[in-house]
Amino acid sequence: MKMISRIPLPKLLKCILRQLLCLFAIMAYTYGVTHGSVLKLSSDILFQAECYHYLFDAAAIKLHHLGLDWSTPDHGPIQNVKGFSSINSVIKRVATKVGTVDSNFKLQPYPRCIVLDIEGTTTPISFVTDVLFPYARDNVGRHLSATYDSAETQDDIKLLRSQVEDDLKQGVLGAVPIPSEDAGKEKVIASLVANVEAMIKADRKITALKQLQGHIWRTGFENNELEGVVFDDVPEALEKWHALGIKVSTWT
């Protein structure tokens, strides 16, 4: 006689209990979606329940696409039955949480992350070229003088010294020697300003320049001498993505 293996009773009971908990979580989650509040449950149970909930909603959308009534046990032809949520409400609920539904009732999931550029995407290019760049160029000397002894500015100067040394070796136009600290603060700053102005004029994409410009701009914003500018639709888009749980980053 062939023996049939059985699931141990404790393990079977645990499986049944977990399925009952998932069923309860589905009911609780559905109630929360409908009434605007979700009971506090174990995170893994709630996540599994939410997955089931989306699966059922997707099945309802597919049935509707086939012309079948998802709200009745036998799934017959679609009829207007009072007391049941319309398929549009299901579509709206699914779209609000996980994505959008196209004309063929196919779910298009939202992206997990959106990477934005700054110039021309969130901010007019003219703000960068006509405001930020001139501000950095005109305030190099003032910024270095005001923050000369800070660790941050000393690091900026160290990077600039290294870059200028390489530029001098390569014969880069506009590069001038930077004297040692013994020459005095004023002479060091004057040579730094000359080098930075030449770098900006040549529109060089180098770390030493970009780092210093960033620190100058930060000071300008902190002193209310600069005010950020974005396109009109940017704040609304950022708020919407944040509400949907989509991460937003910049690469510049």
C-alpha positions as CSV (number, residue, x, y, z in Angstrom):
1,M,0.0,0.0,0.0
2,K,1.4,3.3,-1.0
3,M,1.9,5.8,1.9
4,I,0.8,9.4,1.3
5,S,2.9,11.9,3.1
6,R,1.0,14.4,5.2
7,I,1.8,17.9,6.4
8,P,2.5,17.9,10.2
9,L,-0.5,19.2,12.1
10,P,1.3,22.2,13.7
11,K,2.6,23.3,10.3
12,L,-0.8,22.8,8.7
13,L,-2.4,24.9,11.4
14,K,0.1,27.6,10.9
15,C,-0.6,27.7,7.2
16,I,-4.3,27.9,7.8
17,L,-3.9,30.6,10.4
18,R,-1.7,32.6,8.1
19,Q,-4.2,32.4,5.3
20,L,-7.0,33.5,7.7
21,L,-4.8,36.4,8.8
22,C,-4.3,37.3,5.1
23,L,-8.0,37.1,4.5
24,F,-8.6,39.3,7.5
25,A,-5.9,41.7,6.2
26,I,-7.6,41.9,2.8
27,M,-10.9,42.8,4.4
28,A,-9.2,45.3,6.7
29,Y,-7.2,46.8,3.7
30,T,-10.4,47.0,1.6
31,Y,-12.2,48.7,4.4
32,G,-9.3,51.2,4.7
33,V,-9.3,52.0,1.0
34,T,-13.1,52.6,1.1
35,H,-13.2,54.5,4.4
36,G,-9.9,56.2,4.4
37,S,-8.2,54.4,7.3
38,V,-6.2,51.2,7.5
39,L,-5.9,49.1,10.6
40,K,-2.4,48.6,12.0
41,L,-1.2,45.1,11.0
42,S,2.0,43.3,10.6
43,S,3.9,44.8,7.7
44,D,4.5,41.5,5.9
45,I,0.8,40.5,6.3
46,L,-0.4,43.9,5.1
47,F,2.0,43.8,2.1
48,Q,0.7,40.4,1.1
49,A,-2.9,41.5,1.6
50,E,-2.2,44.6,-0.6
51,C,-0.8,42.4,-3.3
52,Y,-3.9,40.2,-3.2
53,H,-6.0,43.3,-3.3
54,Y,-4.3,44.6,-6.4
55,L,-4.6,41.1,-8.0
56,F,-8.3,41.0,-7.4
57,D,-8.7,44.5,-8.8
58,A,-6.7,43.6,-11.9
59,A,-8.9,40.5,-12.3
60,A,-12.0,42.8,-12.1
61,I,-10.6,45.1,-14.8
62,K,-9.9,42.1,-17.0
63,L,-13.4,40.7,-16.6
64,H,-14.9,44.1,-17.5
65,H,-12.7,44.1,-20.6
66,L,-14.2,40.8,-21.5
67,G,-17.7,42.1,-21.0
68,L,-18.3,40.1,-17.8
69,D,-19.7,41.4,-14.5
70,W,-17.0,41.1,-11.8
71,S,-19.5,41.9,-9.0
72,T,-21.6,38.7,-9.4
73,P,-20.6,35.1,-8.4
74,D,-21.3,33.7,-11.9
75,H,-19.6,36.6,-13.7
76,G,-22.4,36.9,-16.2
77,P,-22.8,39.8,-18.7
78,I,-22.4,43.3,-17.3
79,Q,-25.5,44.8,-15.8
80,N,-26.1,47.9,-13.7
81,V,-26.6,46.6,-10.2
82,K,-27.3,49.0,-7.5
83,G,-25.1,48.8,-4.5
84,F,-21.9,47.7,-6.2
85,S,-18.9,49.8,-7.0
86,S,-18.5,50.6,-10.6
87,I,-15.6,49.4,-12.6
88,N,-14.5,53.0,-13.0
89,S,-14.0,53.3,-9.2
90,V,-11.9,50.1,-9.3
91,I,-9.8,51.4,-12.1
92,K,-9.4,54.8,-10.3
93,R,-8.3,53.0,-7.1
94,V,-5.8,50.8,-8.8
95,A,-4.4,53.8,-10.9
96,T,-4.1,55.9,-7.8
97,K,-2.0,53.4,-6.0
98,V,0.2,51.6,-8.5
99,G,-0.1,53.1,-12.0
100,T,-2.3,54.2,-14.8
101,V,-4.9,52.3,-16.8
102,D,-4.8,52.7,-20.6
103,S,-7.7,52.6,-23.0
104,N,-7.3,48.8,-23.2
105,F,-7.7,48.5,-19.4
106,K,-4.0,47.5,-19.1
107,L,-2.2,48.6,-16.0
108,Q,0.8,50.8,-16.7
109,P,2.8,50.9,-13.4
110,Y,4.4,54.1,-12.1
111,P,8.2,54.4,-12.3
112,R,10.1,53.9,-9.0
113,C,12.4,56.8,-9.6
114,I,12.5,59.9,-11.8
115,V,15.9,61.5,-12.6
116,L,15.7,65.2,-13.5
117,D,18.1,67.5,-15.1
118,I,18.1,71.1,-13.9
119,E,18.9,73.4,-16.9
120,G,15.9,73.5,-19.2
121,T,14.0,70.8,-17.3
122,T,13.1,72.3,-13.9
123,T,14.7,75.7,-14.4
124,P,15.1,78.0,-17.3
125,I,18.5,77.9,-18.9
126,S,18.6,81.7,-18.8
127,F,18.6,81.5,-14.9
128,V,21.8,79.5,-15.0
129,T,23.6,81.5,-17.7
130,D,22.3,85.0,-16.9
131,V,22.1,84.8,-13.1
132,L,24.1,82.0,-11.5
133,F,27.2,82.1,-13.6
134,P,27.6,85.9,-13.4
135,Y,27.0,85.8,-9.7
136,A,29.7,83.3,-9.1
137,R,32.2,85.1,-11.4
138,D,31.5,88.5,-9.7
139,N,31.7,87.1,-6.1
140,V,34.8,84.9,-6.2
141,G,37.0,87.4,-4.4
142,R,34.4,88.4,-1.8
143,H,33.6,84.8,-1.0
144,L,37.2,83.8,-0.6
145,S,38.0,86.8,1.6
146,A,34.9,86.2,3.9
147,T,35.5,82.4,4.3
148,Y,39.3,82.1,3.8
149,D,40.1,80.5,7.1
150,S,37.3,77.9,6.9
151,A,38.1,74.2,6.3
152,E,35.7,74.2,3.3
153,T,37.4,77.1,1.6
154,Q,40.9,75.8,2.3
155,D,39.8,72.6,0.6
156,D,38.6,74.6,-2.4
157,I,41.9,76.4,-2.6
158,K,43.8,73.1,-2.4
159,L,41.8,71.8,-5.3
160,L,42.4,75.0,-7.3
161,R,46.1,74.9,-6.6
162,S,46.4,71.4,-7.9
163,Q,44.4,72.2,-11.0
164,V,46.4,75.3,-11.8
165,E,49.6,73.4,-11.4
166,D,48.5,70.9,-14.0
167,D,47.2,73.8,-16.2
168,L,50.6,75.5,-16.1
169,K,52.4,72.3,-17.0
170,Q,50.0,71.8,-20.0
171,G,50.2,75.5,-21.0
172,V,46.5,76.2,-20.6
173,L,45.6,79.7,-21.6
174,G,44.8,82.0,-18.7
175,A,46.5,79.9,-16.0
176,V,48.7,82.0,-13.6
177,P,50.9,80.8,-10.7
178,I,49.3,80.9,-7.2
179,P,51.8,82.1,-4.6
180,S,52.4,80.3,-1.3
181,E,50.6,81.3,1.9
182,D,53.7,83.2,2.9
183,A,52.9,85.8,0.2
184,G,49.9,86.9,2.1
185,K,46.1,86.3,1.9
186,E,45.5,89.2,-0.6
187,K,48.0,88.0,-3.2
188,V,46.8,84.4,-2.9
189,I,43.2,85.5,-3.4
190,A,44.1,87.8,-6.3
191,S,45.7,84.9,-8.2
192,L,42.8,82.6,-7.4
193,V,40.4,85.1,-8.8
194,A,42.4,85.5,-12.0
195,N,42.5,81.7,-12.5
196,V,38.8,81.2,-11.7
197,E,37.7,84.0,-14.1
198,A,39.8,82.3,-16.9
199,M,38.2,78.9,-16.1
200,I,34.7,80.4,-16.2
201,K,35.4,82.2,-19.5
202,A,36.6,79.0,-21.1
203,D,33.5,77.2,-19.6
204,R,35.6,74.4,-18.2
205,K,33.9,71.4,-16.6
206,I,36.3,70.7,-13.8
207,T,35.8,69.8,-10.2
208,A,37.8,72.6,-8.7
209,L,35.7,75.2,-10.4
210,K,32.3,73.5,-9.9
211,Q,32.9,72.9,-6.2
212,L,33.8,76.6,-5.6
213,Q,30.9,77.8,-7.7
214,G,28.5,75.6,-5.7
215,H,29.8,77.1,-2.4
216,I,29.4,80.6,-3.7
217,W,25.9,80.0,-4.9
218,R,25.0,78.4,-1.5
219,T,26.2,81.6,0.2
220,G,24.2,83.7,-2.2
221,F,21.0,81.8,-1.4
222,E,21.6,81.9,2.3
223,N,22.1,85.7,2.1
224,N,18.9,86.1,0.0
225,E,21.0,87.5,-2.8
226,L,19.8,84.6,-5.0
227,E,16.3,83.2,-5.4
228,G,15.6,79.9,-7.1
229,V,13.5,79.8,-10.2
230,V,11.5,76.8,-11.5
231,F,8.9,76.3,-14.2
232,D,5.3,76.7,-13.1
233,D,4.5,73.0,-13.4
234,V,7.5,71.8,-11.4
235,P,6.1,72.2,-7.8
236,E,2.8,70.4,-8.7
237,A,4.7,67.6,-10.4
238,L,7.1,67.1,-7.5
239,E,4.2,67.1,-5.0
240,K,2.3,64.5,-7.1
241,W,5.3,62.2,-7.4
242,H,6.1,62.5,-3.7
243,A,2.5,61.6,-2.9
244,L,2.7,58.5,-5.1
245,G,5.9,57.4,-3.4
246,I,8.1,58.0,-6.5
247,K,11.7,59.0,-5.7
248,V,13.0,62.1,-7.5
249,S,16.7,62.8,-8.0
250,T,18.9,65.0,-10.0
251,W,22.1,64.0,-11.7
252,T,23.7,67.5,-12.3
